[in-house]
Amino acid sequence: LLANGLLLFAASLIPFATAFAGEAHWNATVPVAAYGLVMLVVSLAFANLRRCAARCAPDAAAATAHRREMRKSLLFAAVFLCGCVAAHFEPRAALLGYAGVLLVSAWFRRRRPAG
């Protein structure tokens, strides 16, 4: 329950970070880094939720699926962390990394078997 609440709180910060970066037209250092920081927290909260779900899974197959999703979330968190650092040097490079997370996430979804 606590992991779900943490994820919901982190997700509630996304509109504020998006509006902050949008006001700067997505090319200022601090707003792009703040957006990446919020997305980093969301990714870590989602990984924590998946970890808790894997621990409480009814069978080994479900636990394995949750752990796989947790690893993906940690990978995305690492990209967002790198984007936060890159935003201080070149905000557009950070935005490319953030877009890369979206593309890789869509690619993972397309590879998921039906059923």
Summary of the structure (lengths in Angstrom):
residues: 115
radius of gyration: 15.4
end to end distance: 27.3
largest distance: 47.8
contacts: 340
relative contact order: 0.13
helix: 84%
strand: 0%
